[in-house]
Amino acid sequence: MPFPSKLNSAEHLMVLPVPMRVVDAGGQRKILFEQQACNGLDRWCDSFESLYVAAPVLDEATVASRKAMSWADVETIPSIRKIEMIPLPMANSMRAHYRHVGDVRTTLRALIDRSKYLHFGAGGMWGGWAGIAAEEAMRAGRKYAVHFDYVEHQVVRLNARNKSFLRRVKSLWTARSMERWLKPIIEQASLVLCHGSDTYEYYKRMNRHARLIHNIHTTAADQVTSEQVAAKVASVRDVSRPIRVAYAGRIATEKAPIDWSRALGHAIKSRGANIRATWLGDGPLRSEFERTLVAEGIRDRVETPGFTSDRAALLNAVREADLFVFTHVTPESPRCLIEALISATPIVGYESHYPAELIATHQGGRLTPMSDWESLGDTIADLANDRARVADLIPRARRDGDRFTSEAVIRERSELIKEFLSEDLMESKKAISQRDHREHRGKKATKLSST
């Protein structure tokens, strides 16, 4: 397994679930990383002198099936001289996990010993190397931060509903095992970073050092200007055109696309709202989603262009929408809601802690009871039939989005990590020395017992 060769040590170790690619480029190894994550690494370097970034390597056969990911050469990151990428094996099954876990532990232990601040982005259970890193940090007596974008085991449990009986049983067992495995990791963490209020509300009861943060990659340049807001307000007052509705995300269970189509069907067919809608994205429920649009009688009102890797085109589509309608049904914190707010597009959808916190200050949206698609449809229709209310929501949404830039949110996380993880380096070295001494004694005892 590759070992650090560029940096002898790093101020900040990040073990991430975001995969990398290692490709051959004319006989030389080239590392590709998710495009938005590359911007994130550059921002982390604003606060830390050097980074180790350990992440699993995606095989090229899988890359072809993951069209929703956009890749960039890490050498294009402006601060790449301060970053060393550490490839880890991908292990999406129990068998692969146990085949690689020993070597991965060895690598992660070495990285932990060479790093000052430890930061682990939790993912799944099999191949969840962030969790393994946390176990090694605990064993070394080191402070660490763990990061959650959503409540993983609850998402796994929800997605199990659409599977066959045996697959459902397997998924439910995995969800329960994951919950039990992560519990001590969360409880022993010096800092738990929770993206969005839904995630925070779940994990704060497990660790008093849980903190609400937002994990986004949009920059200040992505936010619409006051002139664009004024033009959008003027445009929405034009009653000769339909209200434009948009959503951007996977057509998957946790997004409840069937609820989304039924809500729009109710608004258009039962309430007579003049609406044109677009769902940008693809996913496993696409066929069922499109059949529901037909059944609702609104197929001609909804465009489903699929996934686009063009980030600028995606943001432009969100900016052009008058309402961003969502039907999220799991405790996750999709970044698309923040992208809508910075685009001055009011968010309208199911209520939960996350969207409620996003618009708490300026009320740049409307929220309805969870899983009540008829109530959501009524709210959409009420707004579509009252352009003045939409015009009022647009600048409110923009003001709610003011605080969200990658520069600001990563600076905030960096400050939290330094506050909660700072420790006397002599104490850290003493803990490592004590651990090595215990392991040496253990090996010596094992050797004596075998003679």
The 8 nearest C-alpha neighbors of each residue, nearest first, counted from 0:
[[1, 2, 102, 87, 106, 86, 103, 88],
 [2, 0, 86, 85, 3, 87, 106, 4],
 [1, 3, 4, 0, 106, 85, 109, 110],
 [4, 2, 5, 6, 1, 85, 7, 83],
 [3, 5, 6, 2, 7, 83, 1, 85],
 [4, 6, 3, 83, 7, 82, 80, 8],
 [7, 5, 8, 4, 3, 83, 9, 82],
 [8, 6, 5, 4, 3, 9, 113, 114],
 [9, 7, 113, 6, 114, 10, 110, 49],
 [10, 8, 114, 49, 50, 11, 51, 113],
 [9, 11, 115, 49, 114, 116, 48, 50],
 [10, 12, 116, 50, 9, 115, 114, 117],
 [13, 11, 51, 117, 50, 114, 118, 116],
 [12, 14, 118, 52, 119, 15, 51, 53],
 [15, 13, 53, 119, 129, 52, 54, 120],
 [14, 16, 120, 54, 17, 13, 53, 119],
 [15, 17, 122, 54, 18, 120, 121, 55],
 [16, 18, 15, 54, 19, 55, 33, 36],
 [19, 17, 55, 56, 54, 57, 16, 20],
 [18, 20, 32, 56, 31, 57, 55, 54],
 [21, 19, 31, 56, 57, 30, 22, 32],
 [20, 22, 30, 29, 31, 28, 19, 56],
 [23, 21, 29, 28, 20, 24, 30, 31],
 [22, 24, 28, 27, 26, 29, 25, 21],
 [25, 23, 27, 26, 28, 29, 22, 21],
 [26, 24, 27, 23, 28, 29, 22, 21],
 [25, 27, 24, 23, 28, 29, 22, 21],
 [26, 28, 24, 25, 23, 29, 22, 30],
 [29, 27, 23, 22, 24, 21, 30, 26],
 [28, 30, 22, 21, 23, 24, 27, 31],
 [31, 29, 21, 20, 72, 73, 22, 32],
 [30, 32, 72, 20, 71, 73, 19, 70],
 [33, 31, 19, 70, 71, 34, 73, 37],
 [32, 34, 70, 36, 69, 35, 71, 37],
 [33, 35, 70, 71, 37, 36, 69, 32],
 [34, 36, 38, 37, 33, 216, 39, 69],
 [37, 35, 39, 33, 38, 34, 40, 32],
 [38, 36, 40, 39, 34, 35, 33, 76],
 [37, 39, 41, 35, 36, 40, 42, 216],
 [38, 40, 36, 42, 37, 41, 216, 43],
 [41, 39, 43, 37, 42, 38, 36, 44],
 [40, 42, 38, 44, 39, 43, 78, 76],
 [41, 43, 39, 45, 44, 40, 406, 38],
 [44, 42, 40, 45, 41, 46, 47, 39],
 [43, 45, 47, 41, 42, 46, 48, 40],
 [44, 46, 42, 43, 47, 41, 48, 410],
 [45, 47, 44, 43, 413, 410, 48, 42],
 [48, 46, 44, 49, 45, 43, 10, 11],
 [47, 49, 10, 44, 81, 46, 50, 9],
 [48, 50, 81, 9, 10, 47, 82, 11],
 [51, 49, 82, 11, 9, 12, 52, 10],
 [50, 52, 12, 83, 9, 82, 13, 84],
 [51, 53, 84, 13, 85, 14, 50, 12],
 [52, 54, 85, 14, 86, 84, 13, 15],
 [55, 53, 15, 87, 86, 18, 14, 16],
 [56, 54, 87, 89, 18, 88, 86, 19],
 [57, 55, 19, 20, 18, 89, 88, 86],
 [56, 58, 20, 18, 19, 89, 59, 55],
 [59, 57, 61, 60, 56, 62, 20, 89],
 [58, 60, 62, 61, 57, 63, 20, 22],
 [61, 59, 62, 58, 63, 64, 57, 65],
 [62, 60, 64, 59, 63, 58, 65, 57],
 [63, 61, 59, 65, 64, 60, 58, 57],
 [62, 64, 61, 60, 65, 66, 59, 58],
 [63, 65, 61, 62, 66, 60, 67, 59],
 [66, 64, 62, 67, 63, 68, 61, 69],
 [65, 67, 68, 64, 63, 62, 306, 69],
 [66, 68, 65, 306, 69, 308, 307, 281],
 [69, 67, 66, 65, 70, 33, 308, 34],
 [68, 70, 34, 33, 308, 67, 71, 66],
 [71, 69, 33, 34, 32, 31, 68, 72],
 [70, 72, 34, 31, 32, 73, 33, 69],
 [71, 73, 31, 74, 75, 30, 32, 70],
 [74, 72, 75, 76, 31, 30, 71, 32],
 [73, 75, 72, 76, 79, 77, 30, 29],
 [74, 76, 73, 72, 77, 79, 71, 78],
 [75, 77, 79, 74, 73, 78, 41, 37],
 [78, 76, 79, 75, 41, 74, 80, 73],
 [79, 77, 80, 76, 81, 41, 44, 82],
 [80, 78, 82, 76, 81, 77, 74, 73],
 [79, 81, 78, 82, 83, 77, 49, 74],
 [82, 80, 49, 79, 78, 50, 48, 83],
 [83, 81, 50, 79, 80, 49, 51, 84],
 [82, 84, 51, 52, 50, 5, 85, 6],
 [83, 85, 52, 53, 51, 86, 82, 54],
 [84, 86, 53, 52, 83, 87, 54, 1],
 [87, 85, 54, 55, 53, 56, 84, 1],
 [86, 88, 55, 54, 56, 85, 53, 89],
 [89, 87, 55, 56, 90, 86, 99, 126],
 [88, 90, 55, 56, 126, 57, 91, 87],
 [91, 89, 126, 95, 96, 92, 125, 88],
 [90, 92, 125, 126, 89, 95, 96, 93],
 [93, 91, 95, 94, 125, 90, 96, 126],
 [92, 94, 96, 95, 125, 97, 91, 90],
 [93, 95, 92, 96, 97, 98, 90, 91],
 [96, 94, 90, 98, 92, 93, 97, 99],
 [97, 95, 90, 93, 126, 98, 94, 99],
 [98, 96, 100, 99, 94, 95, 93, 101],
 [97, 99, 95, 96, 100, 94, 101, 93],
 [98, 100, 97, 96, 101, 102, 103, 95],
 [99, 101, 103, 97, 102, 96, 104, 98],
 [102, 100, 104, 103, 99, 105, 98, 97],
 [103, 101, 105, 104, 100, 99, 106, 0],
 [102, 104, 100, 106, 105, 101, 107, 99],
 [105, 103, 107, 101, 102, 106, 108, 100],
 [106, 104, 102, 108, 103, 107, 109, 101],
 [105, 107, 103, 109, 104, 108, 110, 102],
 [108, 106, 110, 104, 109, 105, 132, 111],
 [109, 107, 111, 105, 110, 106, 104, 135],
 [108, 110, 112, 106, 107, 111, 105, 113],
 [109, 111, 107, 113, 112, 108, 114, 106],
 [112, 110, 108, 114, 113, 109, 107, 136],
 [111, 113, 109, 110, 114, 108, 431, 115],
 [114, 112, 8, 110, 111, 109, 9, 115],
 [115, 113, 9, 111, 10, 112, 8, 12],
 [114, 116, 10, 11, 117, 9, 113, 12],
 [117, 115, 11, 114, 10, 12, 420, 118],
 [118, 116, 143, 12, 11, 144, 13, 115],
 [117, 119, 144, 13, 143, 145, 12, 116],
 [118, 120, 145, 14, 129, 13, 146, 121],
 [121, 119, 146, 15, 145, 129, 14, 147],
 [122, 120, 129, 147, 146, 119, 130, 145],
 [123, 121, 16, 127, 120, 124, 151, 129],
 [122, 124, 127, 125, 151, 126, 121, 177],
 [123, 125, 127, 177, 126, 122, 173, 130],
 [126, 124, 127, 91, 96, 92, 93, 123],
 [125, 127, 90, 96, 128, 91, 124, 89],
 [128, 126, 124, 123, 125, 129, 122, 130],
 [127, 129, 131, 130, 126, 132, 14, 103],
 [130, 128, 119, 132, 121, 14, 131, 127],
 [131, 129, 133, 128, 132, 127, 121, 134],
 [130, 132, 128, 134, 133, 129, 135, 104],
 [133, 131, 129, 135, 130, 134, 107, 128],
 [132, 134, 136, 130, 131, 135, 137, 129],
 [135, 133, 131, 137, 132, 136, 138, 130],
 [134, 136, 138, 132, 133, 137, 108, 139],
 [137, 135, 133, 139, 141, 138, 134, 132],
 [138, 136, 140, 134, 139, 135, 141, 133],
 [137, 139, 135, 136, 140, 134, 434, 141],
 [140, 138, 136, 137, 141, 431, 434, 135],
 [139, 141, 137, 138, 430, 136, 142, 431],
 [142, 140, 136, 139, 137, 143, 427, 430],
 [141, 143, 420, 189, 140, 188, 136, 117],
 [142, 144, 117, 189, 188, 118, 420, 141],
 [145, 143, 190, 118, 191, 188, 189, 119],
 [144, 146, 119, 191, 120, 118, 192, 190],
 [145, 147, 120, 192, 121, 191, 119, 193],
 [148, 146, 193, 149, 121, 194, 192, 120],
 [147, 149, 194, 193, 332, 331, 146, 198],
 [150, 148, 331, 198, 147, 151, 330, 332],
 [151, 149, 153, 152, 330, 198, 331, 154],
 [150, 152, 154, 153, 149, 155, 123, 122],
 [153, 151, 174, 155, 154, 150, 178, 156],
 [152, 154, 156, 155, 151, 150, 157, 174],
 [153, 155, 157, 151, 156, 152, 158, 329],
 [156, 154, 152, 158, 153, 157, 174, 159],
 [155, 157, 153, 159, 154, 158, 171, 174],
 [158, 156, 154, 159, 155, 160, 153, 253],
 [157, 159, 155, 160, 156, 252, 161, 154],
 [160, 158, 167, 156, 157, 162, 161, 170],
 [161, 159, 158, 162, 157, 167, 156, 163],
 [162, 160, 159, 158, 163, 167, 252, 157],
 [163, 161, 167, 159, 160, 166, 164, 158],
 [164, 162, 166, 165, 167, 161, 160, 159],
 [163, 165, 167, 166, 168, 162, 169, 159],
 [166, 164, 168, 167, 163, 169, 162, 170],
 [165, 167, 169, 163, 168, 164, 162, 170],
 [166, 168, 159, 164, 170, 162, 165, 169],
 [167, 169, 165, 171, 166, 170, 172, 164],
 [168, 170, 166, 172, 167, 171, 173, 165],
 [171, 169, 173, 167, 172, 168, 159, 174],
 [170, 172, 174, 168, 173, 169, 156, 167],
 [171, 173, 169, 175, 170, 174, 176, 168],
 [174, 172, 170, 176, 171, 175, 177, 169],
 [175, 173, 152, 171, 177, 172, 176, 155],
 [174, 176, 178, 172, 177, 173, 171, 179],
 [177, 175, 173, 179, 178, 174, 180, 172],
 [176, 178, 180, 174, 175, 179, 124, 173],
 [177, 179, 175, 176, 181, 180, 152, 174],
 [178, 180, 176, 182, 177, 181, 175, 183],
 [181, 179, 177, 178, 182, 176, 183, 184],
 [180, 182, 184, 178, 179, 183, 177, 185],
 [181, 183, 185, 179, 184, 180, 186, 178],
 [184, 182, 186, 185, 181, 187, 180, 179],
 [183, 185, 181, 182, 187, 186, 188, 133],
 [186, 184, 182, 188, 183, 187, 181, 206],
 [185, 187, 183, 206, 184, 188, 205, 182],
 [188, 186, 184, 185, 183, 189, 137, 206],
 [189, 187, 190, 185, 186, 143, 144, 184],
 [188, 190, 143, 142, 144, 419, 187, 208],
 [189, 191, 144, 208, 188, 209, 419, 192],
 [192, 190, 209, 145, 144, 146, 208, 210],
 [191, 193, 146, 210, 209, 145, 147, 212],
 [194, 192, 199, 211, 147, 198, 212, 210],
 [195, 193, 213, 148, 212, 214, 198, 211],
 [196, 194, 332, 353, 197, 198, 213, 193],
 [195, 197, 353, 199, 352, 198, 200, 211],
 [198, 196, 352, 353, 330, 200, 199, 195],
 [197, 199, 149, 201, 196, 200, 193, 195],
 [198, 200, 196, 193, 202, 201, 197, 211],
 [201, 199, 197, 198, 203, 202, 196, 204],
 [200, 202, 198, 199, 203, 197, 204, 150],
 [203, 201, 199, 205, 204, 200, 198, 206],
 [202, 204, 209, 205, 206, 200, 199, 201],
 [205, 203, 202, 206, 201, 207, 200, 209],
 [206, 204, 203, 202, 186, 185, 207, 182],
 [205, 207, 208, 186, 203, 209, 204, 185],
 [208, 206, 209, 203, 205, 204, 210, 190],
 [207, 209, 190, 206, 191, 210, 189, 203],
 [210, 208, 191, 203, 207, 206, 190, 192],
 [211, 209, 192, 193, 191, 208, 212, 199],
 [210, 212, 193, 199, 194, 195, 192, 196],
 [213, 211, 194, 193, 195, 192, 210, 214],
 [214, 212, 194, 195, 215, 408, 211, 193],
 [213, 215, 194, 212, 408, 216, 334, 148],
 [216, 214, 405, 217, 213, 334, 404, 408],
 [217, 215, 405, 35, 39, 218, 38, 404],
 [216, 218, 404, 405, 215, 221, 219, 338],
 [217, 219, 404, 220, 221, 405, 216, 406],
 [218, 220, 221, 404, 222, 217, 405, 406],
 [219, 221, 218, 222, 223, 217, 404, 224],
 [222, 220, 218, 219, 217, 223, 341, 342],
 [223, 221, 341, 220, 219, 342, 224, 218],
 [222, 224, 342, 227, 341, 221, 225, 228],
 [225, 223, 227, 226, 228, 222, 229, 342],
 [224, 226, 228, 227, 229, 223, 394, 230],
 [227, 225, 229, 224, 228, 230, 223, 231],
 [228, 226, 230, 224, 225, 229, 223, 231],
 [227, 229, 225, 231, 226, 230, 232, 224],
 [230, 228, 226, 232, 231, 227, 225, 233],
 [231, 229, 227, 233, 228, 232, 234, 226],
 [232, 230, 234, 228, 229, 233, 227, 235],
 [231, 233, 390, 229, 235, 234, 230, 228],
 [234, 232, 230, 231, 236, 235, 229, 237],
 [233, 235, 231, 236, 232, 237, 230, 229],
 [234, 236, 237, 232, 233, 231, 390, 386],
 [235, 237, 234, 233, 386, 238, 232, 387],
 [236, 238, 235, 239, 234, 240, 233, 386],
 [239, 237, 240, 236, 241, 235, 386, 242],
 [240, 238, 237, 241, 236, 273, 242, 235],
 [239, 241, 238, 237, 242, 273, 235, 274],
 [242, 240, 274, 273, 243, 275, 239, 238],
 [241, 243, 274, 383, 321, 273, 275, 244],
 [242, 244, 320, 321, 275, 276, 274, 241],
 [243, 245, 276, 322, 320, 323, 321, 275],
 [246, 244, 277, 323, 276, 320, 278, 324],
 [245, 247, 278, 323, 324, 279, 277, 325],
 [248, 246, 279, 278, 280, 335, 245, 249],
 [249, 247, 280, 279, 250, 246, 281, 335],
 [248, 250, 282, 281, 280, 251, 254, 247],
 [251, 249, 282, 281, 284, 285, 256, 283],
 [250, 252, 249, 284, 254, 282, 253, 283],
 [251, 253, 255, 254, 158, 250, 256, 284],
 [252, 254, 255, 328, 251, 329, 327, 154],
 [253, 255, 327, 252, 251, 256, 326, 328],
 [256, 254, 252, 258, 257, 253, 326, 327],
 [257, 255, 259, 258, 254, 250, 288, 260],
 [258, 256, 260, 259, 255, 288, 261, 291],
 [259, 257, 261, 256, 255, 260, 372, 262],
 [260, 258, 256, 262, 257, 261, 326, 263],
 [259, 261, 257, 263, 262, 258, 292, 264],
 [262, 260, 264, 258, 263, 259, 265, 257],
 [263, 261, 376, 372, 265, 259, 264, 260],
 [262, 264, 266, 260, 265, 261, 376, 267],
 [265, 263, 261, 267, 295, 262, 266, 268],
 [264, 266, 269, 262, 263, 376, 268, 267],
 [267, 265, 376, 380, 270, 263, 264, 272],
 [268, 266, 272, 271, 264, 265, 270, 269],
 [269, 267, 265, 271, 264, 270, 266, 272],
 [268, 270, 265, 271, 266, 267, 264, 272],
 [271, 269, 266, 272, 267, 268, 380, 265],
 [272, 270, 267, 268, 269, 273, 266, 380],
 [271, 273, 267, 380, 266, 270, 274, 383],
 [272, 274, 241, 242, 271, 267, 383, 275],
 [275, 273, 242, 241, 272, 243, 276, 267],
 [276, 274, 300, 243, 301, 241, 244, 242],
 [277, 275, 244, 301, 245, 243, 300, 302],
 [276, 278, 302, 245, 301, 303, 279, 244],
 [277, 279, 246, 303, 247, 245, 280, 302],
 [280, 278, 247, 305, 306, 246, 304, 277],
 [281, 279, 306, 305, 248, 249, 247, 278],
 [280, 282, 305, 249, 250, 306, 285, 279],
 [281, 283, 250, 249, 251, 284, 285, 280],
 [282, 284, 285, 251, 250, 281, 286, 249],
 [285, 283, 287, 250, 251, 282, 286, 288],
 [284, 286, 288, 287, 283, 282, 250, 289],
 [287, 285, 289, 288, 284, 290, 283, 291],
 [288, 286, 290, 284, 289, 285, 291, 257],
 [289, 287, 285, 291, 286, 290, 257, 284],
 [288, 290, 292, 286, 291, 287, 285, 293],
 [289, 291, 287, 293, 292, 288, 294, 286],
 [292, 290, 294, 288, 293, 289, 295, 287],
 [293, 291, 298, 289, 295, 290, 294, 297],
 [292, 294, 298, 296, 290, 291, 295, 297],
 [295, 293, 291, 296, 292, 290, 297, 298],
 [296, 294, 292, 264, 293, 297, 291, 261],
 [295, 297, 293, 294, 298, 292, 264, 268],
 [296, 298, 300, 299, 292, 295, 293, 264],
 [299, 297, 292, 293, 300, 301, 296, 289],
 [298, 300, 297, 301, 302, 296, 293, 292],
 [299, 301, 275, 297, 298, 276, 302, 274],
 [302, 300, 276, 277, 298, 299, 275, 297],
 [301, 303, 277, 304, 276, 278, 300, 299],
 [302, 304, 278, 305, 277, 279, 301, 280],
 [305, 303, 302, 279, 306, 280, 278, 277],
 [306, 304, 280, 281, 279, 303, 307, 278],
 [305, 307, 280, 281, 279, 67, 308, 304],
 [306, 308, 309, 305, 313, 280, 67, 279],
 [307, 309, 69, 310, 306, 67, 68, 66],
 [310, 308, 312, 307, 311, 313, 69, 314],
 [309, 311, 313, 312, 308, 314, 307, 315],
 [310, 312, 314, 313, 309, 315, 316, 308],
 [313, 311, 315, 309, 310, 314, 316, 307],
 [314, 312, 310, 316, 315, 311, 309, 317],
 [315, 313, 317, 311, 316, 312, 318, 310],
 [314, 316, 318, 312, 313, 317, 311, 319],
 [317, 315, 319, 313, 314, 318, 312, 320],
 [316, 318, 314, 320, 315, 319, 339, 245],
 [319, 317, 342, 315, 316, 320, 314, 344],
 [318, 320, 316, 317, 315, 321, 243, 231],
 [321, 319, 243, 317, 244, 318, 322, 245],
 [320, 322, 243, 344, 244, 242, 319, 323],
 [323, 321, 244, 345, 320, 344, 324, 346],
 [322, 324, 346, 245, 246, 244, 347, 345],
 [323, 325, 347, 348, 246, 346, 322, 245],
 [326, 324, 348, 327, 347, 246, 323, 349],
 [327, 325, 349, 348, 255, 254, 259, 328],
 [326, 328, 254, 253, 325, 329, 255, 349],
 [327, 329, 253, 326, 254, 255, 330, 370],
 [328, 330, 331, 253, 327, 154, 153, 157],
 [331, 329, 197, 198, 150, 149, 332, 328],
 [332, 330, 149, 329, 197, 198, 333, 150],
 [331, 333, 195, 353, 149, 334, 194, 148],
 [334, 332, 335, 331, 336, 337, 195, 148],
 [333, 335, 337, 336, 215, 332, 338, 214],
 [334, 336, 338, 333, 337, 339, 247, 248],
 [337, 335, 339, 338, 334, 333, 340, 346],
 [336, 338, 340, 339, 334, 335, 341, 400],
 [339, 337, 335, 341, 336, 340, 342, 334],
 [340, 338, 342, 344, 336, 337, 341, 317],
 [339, 341, 400, 396, 343, 337, 342, 397],
 [340, 342, 400, 222, 338, 397, 343, 339],
 [341, 343, 318, 339, 340, 344, 223, 222],
 [344, 342, 397, 340, 396, 393, 341, 394],
 [343, 345, 339, 342, 340, 322, 321, 393],
 [346, 344, 364, 396, 322, 363, 393, 392],
 [345, 347, 364, 323, 324, 322, 344, 365],
 [348, 346, 324, 365, 364, 366, 323, 325],
 [349, 347, 325, 366, 324, 326, 367, 350],
 [350, 348, 369, 367, 326, 366, 368, 327],
 [349, 351, 366, 367, 368, 369, 348, 355],
 [350, 352, 353, 354, 355, 349, 197, 369],
 [351, 353, 197, 196, 355, 354, 356, 350],
 [352, 354, 196, 197, 195, 356, 355, 351],
 [355, 353, 357, 356, 352, 351, 358, 350],
 [356, 354, 352, 353, 357, 358, 359, 351],
 [357, 355, 359, 353, 354, 358, 352, 196],
 [358, 356, 354, 355, 359, 353, 399, 337],
 [357, 359, 362, 363, 356, 360, 355, 399],
 [360, 358, 356, 362, 355, 357, 361, 399],
 [359, 361, 358, 362, 399, 357, 356, 363],
 [360, 362, 395, 363, 399, 358, 359, 398],
 [363, 361, 358, 364, 359, 360, 395, 396],
 [396, 362, 364, 395, 392, 345, 358, 361],
 [365, 363, 346, 345, 347, 362, 392, 396],
 [364, 366, 347, 346, 348, 367, 363, 362],
 [367, 365, 350, 348, 349, 347, 364, 368],
 [366, 368, 349, 350, 375, 348, 369, 374],
 [369, 367, 350, 371, 349, 370, 366, 374],
 [368, 370, 349, 371, 350, 367, 328, 351],
 [371, 369, 372, 368, 349, 328, 258, 326],
 [372, 370, 373, 374, 369, 368, 375, 367],
 [371, 373, 262, 375, 374, 258, 370, 376],
 [372, 374, 376, 375, 371, 262, 377, 265],
 [375, 373, 377, 376, 372, 371, 378, 367],
 [376, 374, 372, 378, 373, 377, 367, 262],
 [377, 375, 262, 266, 373, 379, 374, 265],
 [376, 378, 374, 380, 375, 379, 266, 381],
 [379, 377, 381, 375, 380, 376, 382, 374],
 [380, 378, 376, 382, 377, 381, 383, 375],
 [379, 381, 266, 383, 377, 272, 382, 378],
 [382, 380, 378, 384, 379, 383, 377, 385],
 [383, 381, 385, 379, 384, 380, 389, 378],
 [384, 382, 380, 385, 381, 242, 272, 379],
 [383, 385, 381, 382, 380, 386, 272, 273],
 [384, 386, 382, 387, 383, 388, 381, 389],
 [387, 385, 389, 388, 236, 390, 384, 383],
 [386, 388, 390, 389, 385, 391, 236, 235],
 [389, 387, 391, 390, 386, 385, 392, 382],
 [388, 390, 392, 386, 391, 387, 382, 393],
 [391, 389, 387, 232, 388, 393, 392, 386],
 [390, 392, 388, 389, 393, 387, 394, 395],
 [393, 391, 389, 395, 363, 390, 394, 345],
 [392, 394, 396, 343, 395, 390, 391, 345],
 [395, 393, 397, 396, 392, 343, 398, 228],
 [394, 396, 363, 392, 398, 361, 393, 397],
 [363, 397, 395, 340, 399, 343, 345, 393],
 [396, 398, 343, 394, 400, 395, 399, 341],
 [399, 397, 395, 401, 400, 396, 394, 361],
 [400, 398, 396, 397, 401, 358, 361, 395],
 [399, 401, 341, 340, 397, 398, 402, 403],
 [402, 400, 398, 399, 403, 397, 341, 222],
 [403, 401, 400, 404, 399, 407, 398, 408],
 [404, 402, 401, 400, 405, 408, 407, 337],
 [403, 405, 218, 406, 407, 217, 219, 408],
 [404, 406, 216, 408, 218, 407, 217, 215],
 [405, 407, 404, 409, 408, 410, 42, 218],
 [408, 406, 410, 404, 405, 409, 411, 403],
 [407, 409, 411, 405, 410, 406, 404, 213],
 [410, 408, 412, 411, 407, 406, 405, 413],
 [409, 411, 413, 407, 408, 412, 406, 414],
 [410, 412, 408, 414, 409, 413, 407, 415],
 [413, 411, 409, 415, 414, 410, 416, 408],
 [412, 414, 410, 416, 415, 411, 409, 417],
 [413, 415, 417, 411, 412, 416, 418, 410],
 [416, 414, 418, 412, 413, 417, 419, 411],
 [417, 415, 413, 419, 418, 414, 420, 412],
 [416, 418, 414, 421, 420, 415, 419, 413],
 [417, 419, 415, 416, 420, 421, 414, 413],
 [418, 420, 416, 417, 421, 415, 189, 190],
 [421, 419, 417, 416, 142, 418, 422, 143],
 [422, 420, 417, 419, 418, 423, 116, 416],
 [423, 421, 424, 420, 427, 426, 142, 425],
 [422, 424, 426, 425, 427, 421, 428, 429],
 [425, 423, 427, 426, 422, 428, 115, 429],
 [424, 426, 428, 427, 423, 429, 422, 430],
 [427, 425, 429, 423, 424, 428, 430, 422],
 [426, 428, 424, 430, 425, 429, 431, 423],
 [429, 427, 431, 425, 430, 426, 432, 424],
 [428, 430, 426, 432, 427, 431, 425, 433],
 [431, 429, 433, 427, 428, 432, 140, 426],
 [430, 432, 428, 434, 429, 433, 139, 435],
 [433, 431, 429, 435, 434, 430, 428, 436],
 [434, 432, 436, 430, 431, 435, 429, 437],
 [433, 435, 431, 437, 436, 432, 139, 430],
 [436, 434, 438, 432, 437, 433, 439, 431],
 [435, 437, 433, 439, 434, 438, 432, 440],
 [438, 436, 434, 440, 439, 435, 441, 433],
 [437, 439, 441, 435, 440, 436, 442, 434],
 [440, 438, 436, 442, 441, 437, 435, 443],
 [441, 439, 443, 437, 438, 442, 444, 436],
 [442, 440, 438, 444, 439, 443, 437, 445],
 [441, 443, 445, 439, 444, 440, 446, 438],
 [442, 444, 440, 446, 441, 445, 439, 447],
 [445, 443, 441, 447, 446, 442, 440, 448],
 [446, 444, 442, 448, 443, 447, 441, 449],
 [445, 447, 443, 449, 444, 448, 442, 450],
 [448, 446, 444, 450, 449, 445, 443, 442],
 [449, 447, 445, 446, 450, 444, 443, 442],
 [448, 450, 446, 447, 445, 444, 443, 442],
 [449, 447, 448, 446, 445, 444, 443, 442]]
